[in-house]
Amino acid sequence: EPPSDVDLATLLADLVGDVGADRATLAPSPPLPVTIRPKALNRALRNLLDNAVRYGGAAQVALAQEPGTAVITIADKGPGLPDDQLEAVFEPFVRFEGSRSRDTGGVGLGLAIARTIIQAHGGTVMLRNLAKGGLEAVVRLPIGEA
């Protein structure tokens, strides 16, 4: 997919709208033009958002800008993860959720795919437990060429 100029705020609004207002919300943010591969990045962010909804019941999405960087956070109010699993869950086929049902756990590729796509954009993604409970995915993307 060739890179194209996209408003990241609009991409996130569309993604949250697809998930539904009862399951995801987006904090207001000004337009943020970026050059990305939109279908690929949409897939990565959708994987993160779907996980937040699946394991945390609902997701709160926010977009911020730091110098040269777009910062997307996707937070939930679920149980979080043990600290020693925060990095391991990005490995292919690793699932913290123990069932083998795709309805509850998938096959363990969503986070690996998300990280690969985000890294291909020159970005990073990390997970962290929130002090008030829940888990937050933090995506940092350089603003500019993909």
Sine and cosine of phi, psi and omega as CSV:
sin_phi,cos_phi,sin_psi,cos_psi,sin_omega,cos_omega
0.00,0.00,0.79,-0.62,0.02,-1.00
-0.97,0.26,0.54,-0.84,0.07,-1.00
-0.91,0.42,0.51,-0.86,0.09,-1.00
-0.55,-0.83,0.31,-0.95,0.01,-1.00
-0.99,0.17,0.79,-0.61,-0.08,-1.00
-0.65,-0.76,0.54,-0.84,0.16,-0.99
-1.00,0.07,0.92,-0.38,-0.06,-1.00
-0.89,0.45,-0.56,0.83,0.04,-1.00
-0.89,0.45,-0.65,0.76,0.03,-1.00
-0.93,0.36,-0.67,0.74,0.03,-1.00
-0.85,0.53,-0.71,0.70,0.02,-1.00
-0.91,0.41,-0.64,0.77,0.02,-1.00
-0.88,0.47,-0.67,0.74,0.03,-1.00
-0.90,0.44,-0.68,0.73,-0.01,-1.00
-0.89,0.45,-0.73,0.68,0.03,-1.00
-0.90,0.43,-0.63,0.78,0.05,-1.00
-0.88,0.47,-0.61,0.79,0.04,-1.00
-0.91,0.42,-0.59,0.81,-0.01,-1.00
-0.96,0.29,-0.58,0.81,0.04,-1.00
0.94,-0.34,0.65,-0.76,-0.07,-1.00
-0.89,0.45,-0.41,0.91,0.01,-1.00
-0.98,0.21,-0.24,0.97,-0.04,-1.00
-0.88,-0.48,-0.29,0.96,-0.01,-1.00
-0.49,-0.87,0.60,-0.80,0.07,-1.00
-0.78,-0.63,0.44,-0.90,0.01,-1.00
-0.83,-0.55,0.82,-0.57,0.07,-1.00
-0.92,0.38,0.61,-0.79,0.02,-1.00
-0.86,0.51,0.64,-0.77,0.05,-1.00
-0.47,-0.88,0.47,-0.88,0.04,-1.00
-0.96,0.29,0.28,-0.96,0.06,-1.00
-0.83,0.55,0.57,-0.82,0.03,-1.00
-0.66,-0.75,1.00,-0.08,-0.02,-1.00
-0.95,0.31,0.73,-0.69,0.04,-1.00
-0.66,-0.75,0.34,-0.94,0.12,-0.99
-0.95,-0.30,0.92,-0.38,-0.09,-1.00
-0.61,-0.79,0.10,-0.99,0.22,-0.97
-0.99,-0.10,0.99,-0.14,-0.23,-0.97
-0.88,0.47,-0.66,0.76,-0.01,-1.00
-0.91,0.41,-0.67,0.74,-0.01,-1.00
-0.91,0.42,-0.75,0.66,-0.03,-1.00
-0.91,0.41,-0.59,0.81,0.07,-1.00
-0.85,0.53,-0.68,0.73,0.00,-1.00
-0.89,0.45,-0.69,0.72,0.00,-1.00
-0.88,0.48,-0.74,0.67,-0.03,-1.00
-0.93,0.38,-0.57,0.82,0.04,-1.00
-0.90,0.43,-0.64,0.77,0.04,-1.00
-0.88,0.48,-0.70,0.72,0.01,-1.00
-0.91,0.42,-0.68,0.73,-0.01,-1.00
-0.91,0.41,-0.69,0.72,0.03,-1.00
-0.87,0.49,-0.65,0.76,0.04,-1.00
-0.89,0.45,-0.68,0.73,0.01,-1.00
-0.87,0.49,-0.67,0.74,0.00,-1.00
-0.94,0.33,-0.68,0.73,-0.05,-1.00
-0.90,0.44,-0.73,0.69,-0.12,-0.99
-0.99,-0.15,-0.28,0.96,-0.04,-1.00
-0.88,-0.47,0.00,1.00,0.05,-1.00
1.00,0.09,-0.59,0.81,0.00,-1.00
-0.33,-0.94,0.29,-0.96,-0.04,-1.00
-0.77,-0.64,0.58,-0.82,0.13,-0.99
-0.90,-0.44,0.85,-0.52,-0.07,-1.00
-0.93,-0.36,0.65,-0.76,0.04,-1.00
-0.63,-0.78,0.50,-0.87,0.04,-1.00
-0.82,-0.58,0.76,-0.65,0.05,-1.00
-0.71,-0.71,0.26,-0.96,0.03,-1.00
-0.82,-0.58,0.77,-0.64,0.16,-0.99
-0.91,-0.41,0.23,-0.97,-0.02,-1.00
-0.81,0.59,0.90,-0.44,0.04,-1.00
0.96,0.28,0.12,0.99,-0.12,-0.99
-0.62,-0.78,0.68,-0.73,0.20,-0.98
-0.99,-0.11,0.70,-0.72,-0.01,-1.00
-0.86,-0.52,0.87,-0.49,0.03,-1.00
-0.93,-0.37,0.78,-0.63,0.10,-1.00
-0.88,-0.48,0.65,-0.76,0.05,-1.00
-0.78,-0.63,0.95,-0.32,-0.09,-1.00
-0.91,-0.41,0.51,-0.86,0.09,-1.00
-0.77,-0.64,0.01,-1.00,0.01,-1.00
-0.88,-0.48,0.47,0.88,0.00,-1.00
-0.98,0.19,-0.27,-0.96,-0.07,-1.00
-0.98,0.21,-0.14,0.99,-0.07,-1.00
0.96,0.27,-0.25,-0.97,-0.01,-1.00
-0.73,-0.68,0.46,-0.89,0.15,-0.99
-0.86,0.50,0.59,-0.81,-0.06,-1.00
-0.81,0.59,-0.58,0.82,-0.03,-1.00
-0.96,0.27,-0.09,1.00,0.03,-1.00
-0.97,-0.24,-0.15,0.99,-0.10,-0.99
-0.87,0.49,-0.53,0.85,0.03,-1.00
-1.00,-0.10,-0.59,0.81,-0.07,-1.00
-0.88,0.47,-0.53,0.85,-0.05,-1.00
-0.93,0.37,-0.17,0.98,0.06,-1.00
-0.99,0.12,-0.17,0.99,0.02,-1.00
-0.97,0.23,0.61,-0.79,0.01,-1.00
-0.85,0.53,0.67,-0.75,0.07,-1.00
0.93,0.36,0.14,0.99,0.08,-1.00
-1.00,-0.01,0.79,-0.61,0.03,-1.00
-0.72,-0.69,0.77,-0.64,0.06,-1.00
-0.98,0.19,-0.58,0.81,0.01,-1.00
-0.94,0.34,0.79,-0.61,-0.23,-0.97
-0.99,0.10,-0.25,0.97,-0.04,-1.00
-0.96,0.29,0.27,-0.96,0.03,-1.00
-0.97,-0.26,0.21,0.98,-0.01,-1.00
-0.99,0.10,0.77,-0.64,0.07,-1.00
-0.90,0.44,-0.42,0.91,0.01,-1.00
-0.91,0.41,-0.51,0.86,-0.04,-1.00
-0.94,-0.34,-0.37,0.93,-0.13,-0.99
-0.65,-0.76,-0.19,0.98,-0.05,-1.00
0.90,0.44,-0.33,-0.94,-0.03,-1.00
-0.92,-0.38,0.02,1.00,0.07,-1.00
1.00,0.00,0.45,0.89,0.02,-1.00
-0.94,-0.33,-0.31,0.95,-0.12,-0.99
-0.84,0.54,-0.74,0.68,-0.02,-1.00
-0.95,0.31,-0.57,0.82,0.05,-1.00
-0.90,0.43,-0.67,0.74,0.04,-1.00
-0.90,0.43,-0.71,0.70,-0.01,-1.00
-0.85,0.52,-0.73,0.68,-0.02,-1.00
-0.90,0.44,-0.67,0.74,0.00,-1.00
-0.87,0.50,-0.71,0.70,-0.01,-1.00
-0.91,0.41,-0.71,0.71,-0.02,-1.00
-0.90,0.43,-0.67,0.74,0.04,-1.00
-0.91,0.42,-0.57,0.82,0.05,-1.00
-0.90,0.43,-0.39,0.92,0.08,-1.00
-1.00,0.03,0.08,1.00,-0.02,-1.00
0.99,0.13,0.23,0.97,-0.08,-1.00
-0.96,-0.28,-0.09,-1.00,0.04,-1.00
-0.71,-0.71,0.38,-0.92,0.13,-0.99
-0.63,-0.77,0.68,-0.73,0.05,-1.00
-0.63,-0.78,0.38,-0.92,0.08,-1.00
-0.93,-0.38,0.56,-0.83,0.10,-1.00
-0.54,-0.84,0.58,-0.81,0.09,-1.00
-0.97,0.23,0.64,-0.77,0.02,-1.00
-1.00,-0.02,0.60,-0.80,-0.02,-1.00
-0.85,0.52,-0.58,0.81,-0.03,-1.00
-1.00,0.09,0.05,1.00,-0.03,-1.00
0.97,-0.23,0.51,-0.86,-0.02,-1.00
0.98,-0.19,0.05,-1.00,-0.04,-1.00
-0.81,-0.59,0.56,-0.83,0.02,-1.00
-0.77,-0.64,0.75,-0.66,0.16,-0.99
-0.99,-0.11,0.75,-0.66,0.01,-1.00
-0.88,-0.48,0.89,-0.46,0.02,-1.00
-0.95,-0.31,0.78,-0.62,0.08,-1.00
-0.88,-0.47,0.82,-0.57,-0.01,-1.00
-0.82,-0.57,0.72,-0.69,0.08,-1.00
-0.93,0.37,0.59,-0.81,0.04,-1.00
-1.00,-0.01,0.87,-0.49,-0.03,-1.00
0.60,-0.80,-0.48,-0.88,-0.06,-1.00
-0.90,0.44,0.62,-0.78,0.05,-1.00
-1.00,0.07,0.00,0.00,0.00,0.00
